[in-house]
């Protein structure tokens, strides 16, 4: 069984989401979500059962609001609970475009700022902290924020935020280029081919002569997208294990 939290004008409310077996064990009668009326239990297209919150009849269509999702009651429409659960969104008919609306929220900007601050520190990225900044209302906030940072638009926002921080510290593109060129010149004077090659490699990265673009500083080399994904992957097994434990209670 899953327990999801929804926020309404009247306040926050929790809903139980059951598998088919759990529904049978609890003798819960359900029907296809397209047929549900308020108070009925309906099954999602991926096989999960939850309560219907509303059914709105319009001239040419019917909008069904389930606790685990919402959509128009037609043959092609689908509600997949697990997809919505992964994003923590249950009030959109097309959640795949949720990121366009989400990036306008202040909570996203605050989370990105916190992430960049952690990234620039000597400590590892703490997804639990970031999760509680982003969506403390979720069952496991770290899972939700991990999903957020996999989005390409979020990674782009991180890069822009990081660039601003570096500029504030006086590390501009001109500074990076001058530093690399100076290092190559010093290596030439010292007749140090090894460091000359390293400097040339850094310069080729800077000029995008290699496929992987990196942000360089005098002592810092960060590939933001890669670090985001690497850090996420390191946390995946632990978070999944925690999630399974909570669900099996």
N, C-alpha and C positions, 0 to 999 in steps of 0.2 A: 504493500500500500504506500502511496505517496501522499504527502500533505502539502498543499500549496496555499500560499497566502495571497489574498487579493485585497486591494485598497479601494474603498468606495467613499462617497461623500459622507455616508453615515458612520464610517470607520473601517477598520481592518477586519477581515473575516477569513477563517481557514476552511478549506474544503478537502475532503478525502477523495482520492482517486484510486479506484480499484482495478485489479486485473479481472479477467473473466472468471477465473477460479475463485478469487476472493469474493466476487459478487455472488457467485453460486453458493459459496459457503455461508454467506450472510443472508441468503435468500432475497437478494435485491433484484427486482424485476427491471429490466432495461430494454430499450428499443434503439433503433438507429437515431443518431442525433438529429437528423433532418426531420424526424417525426415528433420530436419532443415539444412539450409545452412546459411552462414554468412549474417546477417542482418534480418533473419526471427525471428519471435517470436514463442517460443515453450513452451509447458506446461510440467512441471515436473511430476514425478510419484505421488507426493502428492498434485497436483492441483494448482501450482503457475506458472505464466507466466512471461517470461523474454526473453531478446534478445540473439540470437545465435552469438557468437563471431568468430567462425571458424568451418570448417569441413575439416578434413584431411583424404584423401583417401590413404590407404596403400594396399599392394598386397592382403592381406587376411582379412582386417578389416577397419573399419571407426571410427575415433575418433571425437566425437562431443563436442565442447567446448561451453557451455552456460555461460552466465554471472553468473549464480547461481550454477554451477557445471560442471563436465566433466566426460564422460564415453564413452565406446565403444558402437557403435550402434548395439547391438544384443538383442535377446529376453529376456535374463536373466538380462541384465544390467539395473540399476535403478539410477535415480538422484532424491534425496529427498531434496528439498530446505531447509525445516525447520531443518533437521538434520545438514546440512552444515552451516546454519545460526547460530545454537546454538554453533558451534565450531569456527565460523568465518573463515572457510576454504572452498574455492570454486575451488581449482585447483588440487584436488586429486581424483582419481577414487575410492579409498577405504579409506575414511576419518577416519574410526574406528581405523586405525593404526597410526593416525597422531601424537600421543603422543611420539612415538619412535623417530620421526624426530624432534619434537618440543623441547624435553628435551635437545637437543644439542645446542639450541639457547642461546646466551648470555642473551637475555631478560628474559628467564625463570630463569636463575641463579640469575639475579639481583632482580627479583620479589620475589624469595624464600628468599634471604638475607634480603630484606625489610620486608617480612612477619615475619621472625624470630626476627628481631629487634623490630617490633611492639609487637610481642608475649611476649618478655622479658620486655617490658615497662609496665607502670601502665595504659596505655590507651587501649581502645578497638581497635581491628583490623579494619582498614579503607579500605574497598574494593574499594572505589573510587580512593584512592591514588595508591593502588596496580594495579588497572586496567589501570591507566594512565602510570604506569611504564611498564606494560606488553604489552598492545595493545591500545595505545592512538588513533589509527586509527579507532577503532570500534565505532559504534553508541552509545552504552552504555558499556564502558570498564569494569565496575564492573560486568556485566553479564558474559562477556567472561572470566575474571580471576576467577570468582566463579566456572565456569565449569572446568577450569584448575585444581583448587585445589581439585576437587572431584576425580581426577585420582589417582589410587593407587600408581603409580610410582612417582607422585609428592609428595604425602604424605610421601613416603619412603625417598625422597630427603630432605624433611623438617626435618624429624627425624635425618638424618645424619648431616644436617647443625646445628641443635639444639645441637646435641651431641658435635660437634666441638666447639661451643660457650661455652658450659658448661666446657669442658676440658680446654679451654683457661682461664677460670675463676678459674681453680684449682678444679673443681668439677668432679672428675673421678669416675669410678665405685667403686674403692677401697675406695674413700672418702665417697661415699654414704653408702656403706656397714658398714664402721667403725662408721659412724654417727648413723645408726640404732642400731647397737650392743651396742654402748655407751649409747644410750637413754634407751635401755632395761635394761642395767646394773644399771643405775642410778635409774630407776623405781623399780628394785629389792631391792636396798639398802633402798629406801624410803618406801618400801612395798606398792607400788602404783599399784594395779592390773589393774586399768583402763588404765594407760599409758603403762603398760607392754603388754596388749592386743593390744593397738594401735601400739606399736613397732613391735609386732609379725605380725600384719596385714601388716605393711609396709615391713617387711622382706619377707613375703610370696609373696607380689607383686614383690619384687625385684628378688626373686628366681623363679618367674613365676609359682607359685603354684596356682595362680588364673588366670582365662581366659583372663583378661584384663591387658596387660603389660603397666607399667607406668615408666616415667623417674622421679627420685626423687632427690631433693636437700634438704639442711637443712631447708630451708624455702619455697621451691617451689615444687609443685607437678603438673606435666603437662601430660595430656594424649593428645598428639598432634593430632592424627586422630580425636578423639572425639571433641576436641575444634574447629578444622577446620570445621567439619560438623555442630556443634552447631551454630557457628558464621554464617556460610552460611545460615542455616535455618532461623536465626533471620533476615537476610537481604532479604530473598526471596520475602516476600509479598511486601515490600517497593519497591524493584527493579522492580518486575513485574508490580506494579502499575505505576511506572515511565515509564516503557517500553510501557504499553498500552496507556498512555497519549500521548506519543510522536508519536505513530503509528496512533492515532486518530486525529491528528492535520490536 
